[in-house]
Amino acid sequence: MTSFDELLNNKPTLEWKERMDEEDDIFTEENIRAADQVLNHYMTRLKALTNPSQEEVMECVEEVVISLNELNEKYDYFIETEEREELCEFIDEAAQLAGVHSDEDITEEWREW
């Protein structure tokens, strides 16, 4: 299984930077940096939990999703289908590392992207 550190080194924003460099114009340095900060904060919060409850982990999930909603609106809706899938996978994998296992989309309740 992946560790928190390995997951941090494989954030979706790394692929977004590559796509931006290949002329994908939905990305900017600013929206990638902002998303990267939100994902870093999510991971920091999860890593800080000791023996977390399902509720504590889901509070972190809710916070990261709402923050990404705000960024998506601020930066002209740059989270499209591919980015949504990458973010959901990242958020879910981190939540699994923290002990939450679900067959459902754990972001759907709050996600606007």
N, C-alpha and C positions, 0 to 999 in steps of 0.2 A: 504494500500500500504506500502511496505517496505520503510524504511528511508535509507539515505546514511550510517549511523552508523550500522544499522542492516545488510546491504549489505556488508559492510567492515568486519563484523564479520562472514560472510559466503562466503569468497572468495574460489575459486576452489582450491587454494593452500592448504587449510586445508584438503580437501579430498585427495589431492596428497600425503601429509605427511602420512596420514593413509595408503594409498596404498603402499607407500615406506616402511613403517614399516611392511607391510604384504608381503614384498619381491618383490614388483614390481620394477624391476631393471632399468626402464627408468628414474627413479627419483633419484636425489642426494640432499643432504642438499643445495648444491650450486645452482643448477638450480631452486629449489623451492624458496630459499631465493631471488634469482634474479627476478623471476617472481612475487613474493610477493611485492618486491620494485616497480616494474613497475605498478602493480595494485594499490598499495597505492598512487603512484604519480598521476595516472589517477583519482582516487577518490578525492584526494586533489585539483586537478585542477578543477574538476567539481563542487565541493563544494564551491570553491572560486568565481565562476561566479555568478554575480548578474543579475537576469533577462536575462539569456543567450539567444542569438539568436541560431537558428538552425546551422548556420555556426560555431559559437564558440564551440558548443558541438561536432560537427562533426570534428573539428580540434583536439579536445581531443581524439576522437575515432581514428582518423588517427594516431596520435602520439602513442597511446597505442598499436595499431596493428603493426605498424612498429617496435616499441621496442620489441614486442613479436616475430616478424619475426627474428630480430637480435639475440635474446636469443635462439630461436629454432635452428638457424644455429650454434651458438657458442657451444651449449650443445648437439650436435649430434642428433638433430631432435627428441626431447622428447615430442613434442606436436603431439599426434596422434588423432584419431577420437574422442574418449571420451573426451580428454582434449580440443579439438577444440570446441566441443559442449558446454562444461562447460564454457569456456572462452567467447564464443559468447553470451551465455545467460547472463553472468555476465556483459559484456560490454554493451549489449543491455538494461538490466534492469537499469543500472546506467544512461545511456543516457535518458531513459524514465523518470527517477526521475528528470533529468535536463530539461526535456521538449520536447525531440525528440521522436516522435511516428512514427514508420514505420512498415509496414508488410514485408519489405525486410530485408535481412541480411545486416546490416549496416557496417559490417567488410569486406565484400567480396571484395570491390574495392582495398584494400591494403593487404589483408591477403594472406600469402604464406604457411600457416600451415593448 
